C-alpha cells in the first residue's frame, strides 16, 4: 500500500478534531477522516510532545449517567453536563465541516476539465 502525503494543515485539523471530541477514539476519528488509526495516533502524540503535554487530557464520558433525582441541584448539574456535551459536539461538527470545505476546494482545483 502506498504511503499518502498529508498536508500539515490536514494533520493539524485532524488532531484538533480528536482533541475536541469528548469520548473520541483514534479508530472513530480516523474512520471519519479516511485515514489509518495509527497515523492519527502518531500525529496526536507528536502534537502533544510539541506542546509539552505528557499525558492525555482527561475526557468526560460521552453521555452523562441518567440519575433519577428530585434534587434541583442535581438536575442543574446534569443539564450543565448535557450543554457541555452538545457544545463539544458542535465544535466537532464545525471542525469536520471546515475539513470537508477545505477538501472540496482542494479537489475542485485539482480537476483538469
N, C-alpha and C positions, 0 to 999 in steps of 0.2 A: 504494500500500500504506500502511495506517495505521501510525503510529508507536505503539509499545507503551510503556507506562509501567511500569518495573520498580521494585520496592521497593529501598531501599538495602541491606536485608538480603540480598535475592536477588543483587544485584550483588556484595556482599562475599563471599557463598558461592561465586559463580561464579569470582571472582578467586582465592579460596583454593584451589578445586579445580584451577584451571590451574597455580597456583604449586606445588602439592604433588604434581603428576603428572609424574614424570620422562619425558622424551621426548614430552610432550604438544604438540599444535599447537593454534593458535586454532581451526582448522577442526574438529578432532576433538572438542574440548571443547564448542564452540558447537553442533555437531550433537547431541551427547549432551543438551544442555540445551534444544535447540529455539530457539536464538537466532542472530542473524546473527554471522558471524565478525568483521566489522569492529566491531560493537558490543562484543563481548568484548575485542577488542584495545584499544579505547578505554578500557574500564573498567580493564584491566590497566595501561595506560600512565598513566592518571590516578592509580591507587593507588600505583604506583612513584614518580611525581612527588611525591605527598603524603608518602610515606615518605622521600623524598630519595635514592632508588635510581636511579642514572643508567643503568646498563646491566643487561641481563637477566642473572640469575644463571646460572652455568654449569650445564648439565643433563647428567647422565651418560647414556650410551646406554641405551635401553630394555632391551636384552639384552646381558649381558657376552659377549664373544667366547669361544667354547669353544676352549680350548687343551689339547691332549693333552700332559700333563706328568706325569711320575712324581714331581716335586718336591713334597713335602708342604706346603711354604710356599706354593707357587703354588696348590695345591688349596684351602688355607685362605683365601687371598685371593679365589679365585673363589666359594667358599661364602659368605664375608662379603659380597661384592658381590650375590650372589643373595638373601641375607637382607635387605639394604638395599632391593633391588628389591621384594621381597614386602611389606616394611613400608610402602613408598611406595604400593604397590597397595592395601594395607589402608586406609591413610589416605584414598585416593581413593574407595574404596567406602564408607567411613564418611561422607565428605562428601556423596557422591551420595545415600546413604540419608537423611541429615539433610535435604537439599534436598527429596527426594521426600516425606518425612514432613511437612515444613512446607507443601508444596504441597497435600498431601491435606487437611490441617487447614484451609487457606485455602479450598479449593474445597468442602469439606464445609459450611463456614459460609456460602458463597455460594448454596447451593441454597434455593429457595423452594418448599417442598413444600406 
